[in-house]
Every structure is written in structure tokens, then in C-alpha cells.
Amino acid sequence: MKLTKLASLALLACATFNSWAQINTTHLEEVINTSMARFDVPGMAVAVVQDDKVVFAKGFGTSNLNTNAKVNKDTLFGIASNTKAFTSAALAKLVDEGKLSWDDRVIDHLPEFRLYDSYVTREMRVRDLLSHRSGLGLGQGDLMIWPSTDKSIADILAGLQYLKPASSFRSQYAYNNLMFVTAGEVVARVSGMSWNDYIEKNILQPLHMDNSRAGFSRIPKSNKNWAIGHIPMDGKLNPFFVNYLEDFRGAGAIASSVNDMSQWLLTQLAGGKMPSGEQLFSEKQQAQMWHPHITSMASKSAYEAYHQQFRGYGLGWSIEDYHGFKKLGHGGGILGMVSQVTLLPEKKLGIVILSNQQAFSALSAVTHEVLEDALDLEDKDWVEELAKKHFASKQKAYANAKPDTPADYQPQLPNINYTGTLHDDWYGDVIIEQLDGKLRIDFTHTKRLKGTLEHYTGNTFIVKWDEKLLEADAFIRFDMGENNRVNSAKMRAVSTAVTDFSFDFRNLNLKAK
């Protein structure tokens, strides 16, 4: 009798552990509204899937402060780097079809593919493109695609060989977009259609993600239900349009809604089986995508917040543990627009949040509240907890954004001495010219990178871009020859805490032509 009672208690405990707390949608709406107000987010859309069904999908606020159009569950946002998992899924389908292997050499599909190191060129495999372990540094080379350049995929591939690696191959995690651009081109070569067409015809359409497109320019002109980004500056929100990172291609170009993304989440949680019952990709390939290919140190703050023991990156997915559960997800960021996807496979839970302001913490607060509700965790006010950290960090970043006054100020040479055309092997030409008595800079492949040089000290200037909302002021230091004309120049962001890492001025090696 005693043994039977213990067995019953054990079964009850097991059942309790595996039971599923249903999402409190009323509480969720309260949290969303609170988070939007606290972080000054004009528009947000959220979907939650649970136990093979969509339990919540709704839009909040406005998609554009200039028009006051309302956000709903079908409003399109740029999902940015959440595109990466779609590129991985496209390759997974091609693997399932026997058209390639994860361990194929990239040069077997892209014969012109070259990196700085010949060994890495020869040994780079398809899976290496998708796991941020190429040896390139954080955002290295992104100025070839950001913000909105005129470079073709051929130009980008040709530029890769000039990017000097930041670490040895497969030794360190460093987030890099260009390898996913390359992966998208592998999809194109193997499938015989463009990355954009393949994604739409073989993933978006079968999933009935009917409003989603693999590029902003592909959204039908009849569809006006799309959001514009907003950047906080000078005490107000400034609407700011970018084309949803169309130049990022396989690294970040998809436009989608939470209604559509919910179908993607359901498929991921069902081992690649779509809501229609058909298989999009196999469980075998999902296991590859969800396996950590590179790991990084778990942070103390993450351990204290949710007992994180490890974190890593698979093929298009970030992977970590959350209170003992495997959590997969990804963030996506555009100037003025961010997104977040979260999956707890063991609990068949998925969350997607799209927003048109760049405060990631607003999305993280909502995500943590959903997870807290679902896992019946200790109650925390995640909105307030993350808001305190967010605004303290932001205040510190902007307080230190201005350059220090030079300790030993030196005068400049006449403006004409700095003029001419500089060339970087992977970016191309940068022109310095004198107009109306001022020095101007022109990144010739990038419409938005035009600005004025303000003298700092000696042969060092600060670039003030015409588009202030880029928040990308940069130092440029000229190295002068014996004739007091420019031999070369180096650049770096004035504030790495404020400026997005994709403005990788630090990687340019500009030389006079």
C-alpha cells in the first residue's frame, strides 16, 4: 500500500511537471500595452502558438506616426535577421532532396568564392556559412550591404577575399551577415532560381504566409499594411524608412506579419511538418539546424535572471537554456525596427514579436512574461526590471557618445590637402572633396553615407553624416605623405555603444588612388 501510494505521488508529480499552463491572454495584452508605453514603442504585433495551435495573434498601436495607421496581425514588418532561419530551412530542403550536403565545400557550388585565407576558402563548408564561425569579425564587411548599397551579389562575393579575418577558422563565435548572404547565393545556384524566388515559392507559399515577401520591393503596391521604423532622438520619435534590409538578402530581407509567422513557428515546433500536414523539411535536418555548432560563454546576468548554463548558435538559430529548458530563438534589428522569435520545443511554445521602434528590451520584457506565465515561474515585473537596465545603459551610452577634447590640439592643413579619391579593396571608392569651403565625404556605393568633415585635431576629423538619424558619427584619420597630401586613411565610430556594428568603418583600409 505504501509503495502504491509513492508510485501514485510520483506519477502525479510527473504529470504536474509535464502539464501545460495556458497563456493568460488578458494578462499578455496588459503586459504588451505596459511595455509599449514604458519604452515608447508606437506599434507592436505579437503572436503565441501553443500545443499546435495559435492562441494569440494581435496588433497594437500605430504602424506609422505620420499616418496613424493601426497595427493588426497582418501588418508587415521587416523581420531582419530572423530571415537567417529561413535561409537555413531553404538549404535543409535542398539537403533533403539530395541536391547538396551540409558538408559540401562552398567552392563546389560557388567556384568564385574566395576568402582572405586560402585554407579557409578551400575548407569552408555550407554549415560554416550558417554558424558564425568563419573567422570574420562582428559585422565585418557589412558596409557592402548597409545602409542600402548599389552592390550586386557578384560585387559582394568579389569583396570577401579582402576581409582580413579577426580570428582563426571555427575558433570563435562572431556574428557575421555576409556569410548568410553567401548562403543565400548557394540556394540560388543549387535551385536554379534566385534566393528571393526560392524562399517565396518553396517556404512562404506552402506555409500560406500569404502576405510575406522575400524583399520589401516585392510587396504588392496594393498592400499598404506595412510598418515604418521609428528612431528616438531629441526627445521624440522620428519615423525613418529603410527597405527592410533588402540588400541583406539571405541574412535579413524578409517582410512578414505575426499572422504569417505563427505558421512558421507551428512548423518549427512540429519537426518541420506544416499545419497542412505536409513536411517542409525533415526532422533529421531540423536536428542539424538546432544543434550548437559554436558556443560562447554564458553570462553571469543571464544565469541570475533565468539560470542560463550555456549558449550557442546552430544553423540560423541562437540556442540556450532557460530554467532547464532548451530555448531557441533569434533577434532581428533594423534602424527603428526590431523583432524577436522564441521557441521552447519541449513545451511546444512559440512567440514572435514585431515592432517599429528599436528598443529590444520592450520585446524581451513581453517574451519573459509569456515564458513566466507558461512555465509557472516566480512572478517578476519584467517590464520594469528591463526598463531600468535599458534606460540606464542608454543614458550612459549617450553621455559618452561625444568625443573627448583633444589633450594636445593640433591645427589642420588647408582643406585642399585632404581632397581626392580613396579606395578600399572590399568597399570601393570614397571621395573627399571641398564644397563651399567645407570638406565633404561621399561613400560612392551608398546614398545615405554622405557627410561633412569637422576638424578634430591635426589630420583627424569627425564625419557628421547628412542623415543624423543614422547615429553613426565617425573619426577619420588621414596619413599624409611628404608632399602633405593623403596617402591613406583609417576610420572608426565615435561611439561603439551608440552606433550599430554594421557600420564597420573600422574594417576599411582606405588608400589614395
RODO-2510 file (C-alpha; in nm, 4 decimals, decimal comma):
residues 513
     n   res          X          Y          Z
     1     m     0,0000     0,0000     0,0000
     2     k     0,2842     0,2376     0,0901
     3     l     0,4657     0,1593    -0,2369
     4     t     0,1483     0,2125    -0,4383
     5     k     0,0944     0,5483    -0,2723
     6     l     0,4501     0,6573    -0,3502
     7     a     0,4105     0,5419    -0,7075
     8     s     0,0893     0,7418    -0,7367
     9     l     0,2593     1,0507    -0,5990
    10     a     0,5460     1,0051    -0,8456
    11     l     0,3036     0,9775    -1,1355
    12     l     0,1202     1,2869    -1,0134
    13     a     0,4468     1,4801    -0,9887
    14     c     0,5447     1,3693    -1,3385
    15     a     0,2073     1,4734    -1,4744
    16     t     0,2338     1,8082    -1,2970
    17     f     0,5817     1,8681    -1,4399
    18     n     0,4634     1,7886    -1,7906
    19     s     0,1369     1,9778    -1,7647
    20     w     0,0966     2,2959    -1,9589
    21     a    -0,0038     2,6277    -1,8124
    22     q    -0,2271     2,8014    -2,0644
    23     i    -0,1296     3,1537    -2,1620
    24     n    -0,3336     3,4216    -1,9907
    25     t    -0,4134     3,6388    -2,2912
    26     t    -0,5723     3,9129    -2,0815
    27     h    -0,2523     3,9467    -1,8813
    28     l    -0,0492     3,9305    -2,2030
    29     e    -0,2358     4,2267    -2,3533
    30     e    -0,1783     4,4253    -2,0353
    31     v     0,1943     4,3482    -2,0497
    32     i     0,2181     4,4465    -2,4172
    33     n     0,0465     4,7795    -2,3572
    34     t     0,2594     4,8460    -2,0498
    35     s     0,5805     4,7627    -2,2352
    36     m     0,4895     4,9817    -2,5321
    37     a     0,4153     5,2750    -2,3037
    38     r     0,7276     5,2269    -2,0914
    39     f     0,9648     5,2005    -2,3877
    40     d     0,7797     5,4470    -2,6141
    41     v     0,7063     5,1922    -2,8873
    42     p     0,4433     5,3192    -3,1343
    43     g     0,3476     4,9800    -3,2774
    44     m     0,3851     4,6136    -3,1883
    45     a     0,2389     4,2858    -3,3070
    46     v     0,2544     3,9617    -3,1090
    47     a     0,1649     3,6005    -3,1788
    48     v     0,1873     3,2999    -2,9458
    49     v     0,1495     2,9393    -3,0544
    50     q     0,0941     2,6620    -2,8020
    51     d     0,0191     2,2920    -2,8332
    52     d    -0,0082     2,3015    -3,2157
    53     k    -0,2399     2,5991    -3,2392
    54     v    -0,2299     2,9772    -3,2487
    55     v    -0,3567     3,1004    -2,9136
    56     f    -0,2851     3,4705    -2,9628
    57     a    -0,2232     3,6967    -3,2633
    58     k    -0,2879     4,0675    -3,2406
    59     g    -0,1535     4,4095    -3,3342
    60     f    -0,1230     4,7132    -3,1095
    61     g    -0,0642     5,0825    -3,1678
    62     t     0,0261     5,2511    -3,4936
    63     s     0,2413     5,1351    -3,7844
    64     n     0,3440     5,4871    -3,8855
    65     l     0,3218     5,8014    -3,6736
    66     n     0,2893     6,0094    -3,9908
    67     t    -0,0337     5,8359    -4,0912
    68     n    -0,1576     5,6849    -3,7617
    69     a    -0,2429     5,3635    -3,9462
    70     k    -0,3197     5,0854    -3,6991
    71     v    -0,1139     4,7723    -3,6497
    72     n    -0,3028     4,4445    -3,6854
    73     k    -0,1964     4,0810    -3,7060
    74     d    -0,1388     4,1148    -4,0828
    75     t     0,0800     4,4275    -4,0683
    76     l     0,4153     4,3626    -4,2345
    77     f     0,7424     4,4419    -4,0591
    78     g     1,0997     4,3753    -4,1602
    79     i     1,1986     4,0660    -3,9618
    80     a     1,5670     4,1376    -4,0339
    81     s     1,7947     3,8617    -3,9014
    82     n     1,5032     3,6293    -3,8283
    83     t     1,5401     3,5726    -4,2036
    84     k     1,8511     3,3657    -4,1318
    85     a     1,6478     3,0658    -4,0131
    86     f     1,4533     3,0740    -4,3426
    87     t     1,7779     3,0589    -4,5394
    88     s     1,8850     2,7606    -4,3284
    89     a     1,5476     2,5949    -4,3905
    90     a     1,5867     2,6508    -4,7650
    91     l     1,9211     2,4708    -4,7549
    92     a     1,7673     2,1973    -4,5368
    93     k     1,5061     2,1343    -4,8071
    94     l     1,7800     2,1062    -5,0681
    95     v     1,9676     1,8629    -4,8428
    96     d     1,6508     1,6548    -4,8041
    97     e     1,6209     1,6483    -5,1838
    98     g     1,9788     1,5233    -5,2179
    99     k     2,0893     1,8340    -5,4083
   100     l     2,3608     1,9249    -5,1595
   101     s     2,5096     1,8273    -4,8241
   102     w     2,5697     2,0409    -4,5181
   103     d     2,9343     1,9409    -4,5529
   104     d     2,9732     2,0351    -4,9184
   105     r     3,2527     2,2809    -4,9800
   106     v     3,1206     2,6249    -5,0638
   107     i     3,3575     2,6484    -5,3635
   108     d     3,1901     2,3412    -5,5134
   109     h     2,8741     2,5474    -5,5557
   110     l     3,0294     2,8950    -5,5857
   111     p     3,3573     2,8458    -5,7764
   112     e     3,4397     3,2177    -5,7489
   113     f     3,4103     3,2135    -5,3672
   114     r     3,7329     3,3390    -5,2092
   115     l     3,8263     3,4412    -4,8558
   116     y     4,1448     3,6086    -4,7316
   117     d     4,2981     3,2753    -4,6301
   118     s     4,3316     3,0079    -4,8983
   119     y     4,2910     2,7250    -4,6463
   120     v     3,9599     2,8678    -4,5217
   121     t     3,8467     2,9181    -4,8808
   122     r     3,9127     2,5515    -4,9521
   123     e     3,7668     2,4155    -4,6284
   124     m     3,4618     2,6376    -4,5759
   125     r     3,1526     2,4139    -4,5734
   126     v     2,7876     2,5048    -4,6195
   127     r     2,7208     2,4626    -4,2466
   128     d     3,0066     2,7044    -4,1687
   129     l     2,8242     2,9805    -4,3574
   130     l     2,5298     2,9482    -4,1178
   131     s     2,7007     2,9289    -3,7787
   132     h     2,9078     3,2488    -3,7338
   133     r     3,2390     3,0671    -3,7098
   134     s     3,4055     3,1794    -4,0338
   135     g     3,6765     3,3795    -3,8580
   136     l     3,5371     3,7114    -3,9800
   137     g     3,4610     3,9644    -3,7078
   138     l     3,1353     4,1116    -3,5825
   139     g     2,9554     4,2657    -3,8790
   140     q     3,2752     4,2658    -4,0820
   141     g     3,2124     4,3811    -4,4375
   142     d     2,8558     4,4971    -4,3704
   143     l     2,9233     4,8308    -4,5425
   144     m     2,8905     4,6353    -4,8666
   145     i     2,5210     4,5871    -4,7873
   146     w     2,4374     4,8544    -4,5293
   147     p     2,2804     5,1007    -4,5492
   148     s     2,1335     5,0169    -4,8925
   149     t     2,4239     4,9988    -5,1367
   150     d     2,4304     4,9517    -5,5134
   151     k     2,6466     4,6401    -5,4927
   152     s     2,5415     4,3226    -5,6708
   153     i     2,5870     3,9730    -5,5295
   154     a     2,8873     3,9369    -5,7630
   155     d     3,0406     4,2526    -5,6140
   156     i     2,9873     4,1231    -5,2608
   157     l     3,1411     3,7825    -5,3325
   158     a     3,4365     3,9520    -5,5004
   159     g     3,4937     4,1700    -5,1949
   160     l     3,5078     3,8840    -4,9417
   161     q     3,8686     3,7933    -5,0226
   162     y     3,9904     4,1306    -4,8930
   163     l     3,8383     4,0963    -4,5454
   164     k     4,1223     4,0046    -4,3127
   165     p     3,9902     3,7572    -4,0505
   166     a     3,9534     3,8590    -3,6884
   167     s     4,0146     3,5057    -3,5554
   168     s     4,1125     3,1627    -3,6785
   169     f     3,8596     2,9487    -3,8624
   170     r     3,5933     2,7811    -3,6417
   171     s     3,7620     2,9018    -3,3215
   172     q     3,5299     3,1827    -3,2106
   173     y     3,1707     3,2969    -3,2443
   174     a     3,1401     3,6308    -3,4232
   175     y     2,8099     3,7400    -3,5758
   176     n     2,8517     3,7986    -3,9472
   177     n     2,5902     3,8756    -4,2127
   178     l     2,7943     3,8271    -4,5279
   179     m     2,8238     3,4527    -4,4785
   180     f     2,4426     3,4311    -4,4827
   181     v     2,4365     3,6443    -4,7981
   182     t     2,6740     3,3838    -4,9424
   183     a     2,4495     3,1020    -4,8178
   184     g     2,1579     3,2633    -4,9993
   185     e     2,3595     3,2528    -5,3191
   186     v     2,4268     2,8812    -5,2613
   187     v     2,0470     2,8366    -5,2500
   188     a     2,0228     3,0218    -5,5808
   189     r     2,2937     2,8225    -5,7591
   190     v     2,1701     2,4830    -5,6404
   191     s     1,7995     2,5527    -5,7001
   192     g     1,8353     2,7424    -6,0261
   193     m     1,6249     3,0336    -5,9055
   194     s     1,7007     3,3484    -5,7072
   195     w     1,7098     3,3274    -5,3267
   196     n     1,4026     3,5533    -5,3176
   197     d     1,2033     3,3328    -5,5554
   198     y     1,3072     3,0131    -5,3808
   199     i     1,2033     3,1416    -5,0373
   200     e     0,8664     3,2608    -5,1617
   201     k     0,7809     2,9572    -5,3751
   202     n     0,9205     2,6826    -5,1526
   203     i     0,8677     2,8161    -4,7990
   204     l     0,6322     3,1142    -4,7781
   205     q     0,3703     2,9860    -5,0217
   206     p     0,3494     2,6267    -4,8875
   207     l     0,3134     2,7711    -4,5364
   208     h     0,0378     3,0062    -4,6584
   209     m     0,2387     3,3026    -4,5385
   210     d     0,0382     3,4869    -4,7996
   211     n     0,1362     3,8457    -4,7228
   212     s     0,5056     3,7812    -4,6579
   213     r     0,7721     3,8573    -4,9170
   214     a     1,1458     3,7963    -4,9541
   215     g     1,2197     4,1654    -5,0010
   216     f     1,0420     4,4954    -4,9468
   217     s     1,0259     4,5739    -5,3193
   218     r     0,8273     4,2517    -5,3713
   219     i     0,5356     4,3662    -5,1518
   220     p     0,2395     4,4349    -5,3864
   221     k     0,1739     4,8062    -5,4234
   222     s    -0,1886     4,7347    -5,3344
   223     n    -0,0808     4,6249    -4,9853
   224     k    -0,0413     4,9384    -4,7731
   225     n    -0,0437     4,7478    -4,4458
   226     w     0,3263     4,7716    -4,3584
   227     a     0,5133     4,9437    -4,0805
   228     i     0,7818     5,2088    -4,0868
   229     g     1,0604     5,2293    -3,8293
   230     h     1,0897     5,4982    -3,5608
   231     i     1,4086     5,6267    -3,4005
   232     p     1,4028     5,8121    -3,0672
   233     m     1,6093     6,1296    -3,0833
   234     d     1,5908     6,4754    -2,9281
   235     g     1,3027     6,3711    -2,7045
   236     k     1,0730     6,2459    -2,9801
   237     l     1,0156     5,9530    -3,2130
   238     n     1,1294     6,0129    -3,5696
   239     p     0,9732     5,7999    -3,8459
   240     f     1,2558     5,6539    -4,0529
   241     f     1,2101     5,4431    -4,3649
   242     v     1,4512     5,1713    -4,4697
   243     n     1,3688     4,8977    -4,7187
   244     y     1,3670     4,6192    -4,4567
   245     l     1,7329     4,5298    -4,5303
   246     e     1,6624     4,4166    -4,8845
   247     d     2,0358     4,4213    -4,9651
   248     f     2,0953     4,1678    -4,6856
   249     r     1,9212     3,9009    -4,8949
   250     g     1,9559     3,5656    -4,7102
   251     a     2,0801     3,7439    -4,3989
   252     g     1,7820     3,9707    -4,3358
   253     a     1,5465     4,0685    -4,6198
   254     i     1,2091     3,9070    -4,5365
   255     a     0,8972     4,1123    -4,4647
   256     s     0,6331     3,9309    -4,2602
   257     s     0,3478     3,9623    -4,0116
   258     v     0,2736     3,7807    -3,6878
   259     n    -0,0214     3,6087    -3,8525
   260     d     0,2120     3,4625    -4,1134
   261     m     0,4984     3,3998    -3,8722
   262     s     0,2714     3,1928    -3,6496
   263     q     0,2624     2,9313    -3,9285
   264     w     0,6425     2,9274    -3,9315
   265     l     0,6503     2,8747    -3,5543
   266     l     0,3976     2,5888    -3,5699
   267     t     0,6076     2,4184    -3,8364
   268     q     0,9269     2,4557    -3,6372
   269     l     0,7636     2,3089    -3,3262
   270     a     0,6231     2,0167    -3,5280
   271     g     0,9611     1,8978    -3,6549
   272     g     0,9202     2,0541    -3,9973
   273     k     0,5604     1,9410    -4,0531
   274     m     0,3438     2,2269    -4,1781
   275     p    -0,0098     2,2924    -4,0477
   276     s    -0,1310     2,1407    -4,3779
   277     g     0,0233     1,8094    -4,2699
   278     e     0,2929     1,8129    -4,5364
   279     q     0,6611     1,8103    -4,4457
   280     l     0,8535     2,1320    -4,5195
   281     f     1,1851     1,9832    -4,4115
   282     s     1,2720     1,6656    -4,2236
   283     e     1,3229     1,6222    -3,8519
   284     k     1,6715     1,4979    -3,9377
   285     q     1,7613     1,8358    -4,0899
   286     q     1,5935     2,0240    -3,8067
   287     a     1,8209     1,8387    -3,5659
   288     q     2,1146     1,9775    -3,7640
   289     m     1,9779     2,3320    -3,7549
   290     w     1,9071     2,3115    -3,3816
   291     h     2,2446     2,1623    -3,2877
   292     p     2,5003     2,4098    -3,1411
   293     h     2,7832     2,4453    -3,3938
   294     i     2,9709     2,7074    -3,1903
   295     t     2,9347     2,8065    -2,8255
   296     s     3,0096     3,1177    -2,6230
   297     m     3,0330     3,1907    -2,2519
   298     a     2,7076     3,2128    -2,0574
   299     s     2,6832     3,5488    -1,8843
   300     k     2,6503     3,5969    -1,5105
   301     s     2,3480     3,8235    -1,5567
   302     a     2,1706     3,5613    -1,7715
   303     y     2,2389     3,2945    -1,5106
   304     e     2,0956     3,5159    -1,2366
   305     a     1,7931     3,6080    -1,4482
   306     y     1,6950     3,2671    -1,5878
   307     h     1,9593     3,0125    -1,4865
   308     q     2,1365     3,0088    -1,8225
   309     q     2,4017     2,7354    -1,8260
   310     f     2,5082     2,7544    -2,1901
   311     r     2,4501     2,9428    -2,5098
   312     g     2,5486     2,8751    -2,8658
   313     y     2,4497     2,9039    -3,2285
   314     g     2,3191     2,6370    -3,4627
   315     l     2,2330     2,6951    -3,8284
   316     g     2,0386     3,0205    -3,8279
   317     w     1,9257     2,9785    -3,4657
   318     s     2,0551     3,1015    -3,1303
   319     i     2,0401     2,8253    -2,8697
   320     e     2,0467     2,8467    -2,4897
   321     d     1,8832     2,7010    -2,1821
   322     y     1,6096     2,8764    -1,9913
   323     h     1,5273     2,7428    -1,6447
   324     g     1,6380     2,3996    -1,7625
   325     f     1,4540     2,4050    -2,0957
   326     k     1,6168     2,4292    -2,4371
   327     k     1,5285     2,7659    -2,5857
   328     l     1,5793     2,8589    -2,9473
   329     g     1,5317     3,1968    -3,0985
   330     h     1,6710     3,4956    -3,2785
   331     g     1,6553     3,8712    -3,2799
   332     g     1,6345     4,0977    -3,5801
   333     g     1,7317     4,4628    -3,5939
   334     i     1,6920     4,7453    -3,8428
   335     l     1,7341     5,1124    -3,7579
   336     g     1,3971     5,1898    -3,5987
   337     m     1,2555     4,8360    -3,6133
   338     v     1,3270     4,5147    -3,4198
   339     s     1,1845     4,1630    -3,3983
   340     q     1,2203     3,8612    -3,1743
   341     v     1,1355     3,4917    -3,2150
   342     t     1,1416     3,2427    -2,9254
   343     l     1,0762     2,8669    -2,9189
   344     l     1,0527     2,6234    -2,6267
   345     p     1,0237     2,2909    -2,8138
   346     e     0,9725     2,0795    -2,5004
   347     k     0,6686     2,2872    -2,4168
   348     k     0,5513     2,3331    -2,7776
   349     l     0,5542     2,7082    -2,7215
   350     g     0,6464     2,9747    -2,9737
   351     i     0,6450     3,3534    -2,9517
   352     v     0,7024     3,6126    -3,2232
   353     i     0,7096     3,9875    -3,1609
   354     l     0,7492     4,2534    -3,4300
   355     s     0,7839     4,6233    -3,3523
   356     n     0,8601     4,9565    -3,5160
   357     q     1,0962     5,1048    -3,2605
   358     q     1,4463     4,9841    -3,1796
   359     a     1,4096     4,9058    -2,8073
   360     f     1,4824     4,5319    -2,7923
   361     s     1,4111     4,5346    -2,4190
   362     a     1,0440     4,6075    -2,4876
   363     l     1,0202     4,2788    -2,6777
   364     s     1,2295     4,0861    -2,4266
   365     a     1,0042     4,2003    -2,1427
   366     v     0,6944     4,0648    -2,3187
   367     t     0,8746     3,7395    -2,4056
   368     h     0,9880     3,6816    -2,0473
   369     e     0,6369     3,7488    -1,9169
   370     v     0,4940     3,4867    -2,1555
   371     l     0,7585     3,2340    -2,0520
   372     e     0,6988     3,3123    -1,6858
   373     d     0,3273     3,2536    -1,7326
   374     a     0,3775     2,9348    -1,9348
   375     l     0,6343     2,7786    -1,7005
   376     d     0,4626     2,8993    -1,3826
   377     l     0,7777     3,0767    -1,2667
   378     e     0,8193     3,3242    -0,9839
   379     d     0,6416     3,6468    -1,0692
   380     k     0,8639     3,9340    -1,1802
   381     d     0,7837     4,2714    -1,3262
   382     w     0,9925     4,2151    -1,6376
   383     v     0,8898     4,5412    -1,7997
   384     e     1,0175     4,7496    -1,5117
   385     e     1,3237     4,5359    -1,4493
   386     l     1,4406     4,5574    -1,8098
   387     a     1,3368     4,9225    -1,8428
   388     k     1,5675     5,0250    -1,5587
   389     k     1,8622     4,8488    -1,7255
   390     h     1,7699     4,9753    -2,0717
   391     f     1,7429     5,3417    -1,9824
   392     a     2,0472     5,3353    -1,7545
   393     s     2,2524     5,1792    -2,0340
   394     k     2,1159     5,4227    -2,2903
   395     q     2,1876     5,7217    -2,0675
   396     k     2,5450     5,6024    -2,0129
   397     a     2,5961     5,5366    -2,3853
   398     y     2,4780     5,8806    -2,4923
   399     a     2,6674     6,0522    -2,2111
   400     n     2,9859     5,9032    -2,3525
   401     a     2,8929     5,9425    -2,7199
   402     k     3,0722     6,2722    -2,7719
   403     p     3,4468     6,2588    -2,8306
   404     d     3,6804     6,3855    -2,5613
   405     t     3,8500     6,7187    -2,6155
   406     p     4,1972     6,6509    -2,7622
   407     a     4,4659     6,6727    -2,4966
   408     d     4,7134     6,8183    -2,7446
   409     y     4,5222     7,0056    -3,0113
   410     q     4,6985     7,0439    -3,3468
   411     p     4,5816     7,2644    -3,6354
   412     q     4,4782     7,1187    -3,9693
   413     l     4,6318     7,1644    -4,3120
   414     p     4,4391     7,3557    -4,5786
   415     n     4,1246     7,1685    -4,6856
   416     i     4,2579     7,1063    -5,0342
   417     n     4,5346     6,8860    -4,8929
   418     y     4,2802     6,6233    -4,7839
   419     t     4,0817     6,6040    -5,1067
   420     g     4,0952     6,3153    -5,3515
   421     t     3,9652     5,9641    -5,4038
   422     l     4,0376     5,6923    -5,1508
   423     h     3,9899     5,3254    -5,2292
   424     d     3,9224     5,0227    -5,0131
   425     d     3,9606     4,6838    -5,1798
   426     w     3,6334     4,5375    -5,0489
   427     y     3,4151     4,8507    -5,0332
   428     g     3,5367     5,0588    -5,3252
   429     d     3,5814     5,4344    -5,3639
   430     v     3,5310     5,7038    -5,1017
   431     i     3,5639     6,0614    -5,2267
   432     i     3,6817     6,3580    -5,0185
   433     e     3,6105     6,6938    -5,1822
   434     q     3,5840     7,0596    -5,0908
   435     l     3,2447     7,2221    -5,1433
   436     d     3,1549     7,5726    -5,0284
   437     g     3,4615     7,5843    -4,8074
   438     k     3,3807     7,2550    -4,6317
   439     l     3,5248     6,9079    -4,6629
   440     r     3,2664     6,6562    -4,7787
   441     i     3,2811     6,2748    -4,7819
   442     d     3,0969     6,0516    -5,0263
   443     f     3,0776     5,6732    -4,9959
   444     t     3,0162     5,6206    -5,3648
   445     h     2,8164     5,2961    -5,3347
   446     t     2,5931     5,4179    -5,0506
   447     k     2,3427     5,7021    -5,0965
   448     r     2,2962     5,7601    -4,7256
   449     l     2,6667     5,7840    -4,6435
   450     k     2,7318     6,1454    -4,7427
   451     g     2,8510     6,3957    -4,4852
   452     t     3,0712     6,6793    -4,3707
   453     l     3,4135     6,6554    -4,2071
   454     e     3,4569     6,8627    -3,8917
   455     h     3,8122     6,9153    -3,7742
   456     y     3,9067     6,7380    -3,4508
   457     t     4,2824     6,7716    -3,4201
   458     g     4,5767     6,7546    -3,6578
   459     n     4,4832     6,5300    -3,9510
   460     t     4,1879     6,3760    -3,7698
   461     f     3,8298     6,4801    -3,8439
   462     i     3,4829     6,3731    -3,7347
   463     v     3,2385     6,2712    -4,0078
   464     k     2,8935     6,4176    -3,9484
   465     w     2,6558     6,2342    -4,1788
   466     d     2,3816     6,4339    -4,3503
   467     e     2,1319     6,1819    -4,2131
   468     k     2,1584     6,2444    -3,8407
   469     l     1,9265     5,9542    -3,7550
   470     l     2,1960     5,7065    -3,8601
   471     e     2,3686     5,7860    -3,5287
   472     a     2,6985     5,6889    -3,6873
   473     d     2,9426     5,9774    -3,6393
   474     a     3,2903     5,8513    -3,7213
   475     f     3,6520     5,9555    -3,6830
   476     i     3,8608     5,9669    -3,9971
   477     r     4,2368     5,9993    -3,9541
   478     f     4,4448     6,0841    -4,2590
   479     d     4,8017     5,9665    -4,3015
   480     m     4,9890     6,2297    -4,5012
   481     g     5,2806     6,1864    -4,7377
   482     e     5,5896     6,4047    -4,7714
   483     n     5,4022     6,6419    -5,0003
   484     n     5,1304     6,6851    -4,7346
   485     r     4,8762     6,5015    -4,9469
   486     v     4,6799     6,1976    -4,8285
   487     n     4,8414     5,8555    -4,8553
   488     s     4,5766     5,6623    -4,6621
   489     a     4,3013     5,6942    -4,4022
   490     k     4,1507     5,4908    -4,1210
   491     m     3,8021     5,5274    -3,9746
   492     r     3,6186     5,4181    -3,6619
   493     a     3,2892     5,5007    -3,4937
   494     v     3,2970     5,7816    -3,2406
   495     s     3,0747     5,5723    -3,0123
   496     t     3,0531     5,1934    -3,0441
   497     a     2,7811     5,1989    -2,7768
   498     v     2,5502     5,4130    -2,9923
   499     t     2,6488     5,3225    -3,3495
   500     d     2,5241     4,9942    -3,4970
   501     f     2,8007     4,7397    -3,5535
   502     s     2,7077     4,7099    -3,9225
   503     f     2,8682     5,0497    -3,9757
   504     d     3,2021     4,8696    -3,9816
   505     f     3,4183     5,1713    -4,0658
   506     r     3,6886     5,0097    -3,8504
   507     n     3,7492     4,7450    -4,1158
   508     l     3,8184     4,9860    -4,4006
   509     n     4,1733     5,0254    -4,5279
   510     l     4,1452     5,3380    -4,7400
   511     k     4,4340     5,4267    -4,9704
   512     a     4,4768     5,7185    -5,2091
   513     k     4,4227     5,6271    -5,5736
***
